[in-house]
Every structure is written in C-alpha cells, then in structure tokens.
C-alpha cells in the first residue's frame, strides 16, 4: 500500500469514528442533552458558592453561630433544634420519590398518574419554599441581616441568604415548571407527539435541586 492509499485509509477511519460518535449522540434527546449542560453549569455555580462559604467559615475570626441554636423552634415550651430543617429535608426527599414515580408512569403512557404525581411533587416543593420563607422571617426577626448578625460572625447572614435564596429560587422555578408540564401531560399534548421525554427532563432538574439541598443541609445545618 502506497502513502496515498494509507492517507485515504486513515481519513476513512477518522470519518467512520466521527460518524459512530454522531450516531451514539442521536439516541440522546436534544432536550435532555441541553438539560444536562444546564445542570452542569449550575453545578459549577453552587460549587463556587459552597466553596466560598467554606473559606469564609474557616477564616473568620469571629465565632460562627451554632446551627442547633439558630435554627431551633420553640414548641410547647421546648426548644427543638433543627426540627423545621428536618421537615424541609424530608419533604424534598419525598418529592424526589414522587417525581421518580411520575417519570415511570410517563414512560408507561399513563398520563393521569404521571400528571397527578407531578402535581404532588409541585405541592411538596411549594411547601418547602413556604417553610423556607418562614425560616427567613424568623431569622430576620432575630436581627440577622446580609450585612450583620447579632449572634456572631457578620458573614453568616450574607452566606445564608445568598445560598439558600439561590436554591429557593431554583425550587420555585421547578414548581412552576412542574405545574406547566403536568398540565400539558394531562391535556394529552405528549400523546400527540408520541413521547414523554419532557417528564424525565423535568425529573432531572428536580433531582438536581434535591441533591443540592443535601449539600446545603450538611454545610449550613450540620457543620
């Protein structure tokens, strides 16, 4: 085989490899690929936030507020630490389960159960946001501000409101997203398209939001 034939053979090999890669990606729905790219970019943002929080927490010279005291609720005259946070975490974990079941029923083309479970997931998400608003109100009443904190390091307020607020915004957007998709599923829009990929795409977003909360829970409430 001469040099020219070897070169042609080499380019044919490259072309075949490129074509096979394209064929592999054809099996991934465009919407799902775009959601993965969005979630990857969001992961970088939350990583930067949490890494900055760790640095501030470890380098501040003022005492950091004790989570079990700051986030305690008084019920029947007893101060119970982290009770609200535990309920919020349980709600989000439960919502991941209902979302997973919605995806399952979506691929079974059972639109009534899929839509119902998505509505339940949205309700759980809205409950979480409501509890977070209550938590913010309590801290504000206790004097915590983004620029100050009577319980210790001033950076606590800025870190807490920024990171939990950014996550709460994601949950709120997710609730709206779930309601819109659930309505379209119930209406039968995806029956006409013959596929329910959008339910799984919505699930990817919601599971990501739940996973981020696990890290926020560990960093803010357990550390």
Helices and strands as residue ranges (DSSP letters): H 3-26, H 30-59, H 67-70, E 72-75, E 78-81, H 83-107, H 111-141, H 155-187, H 189-193, H 197-216, I 217-222
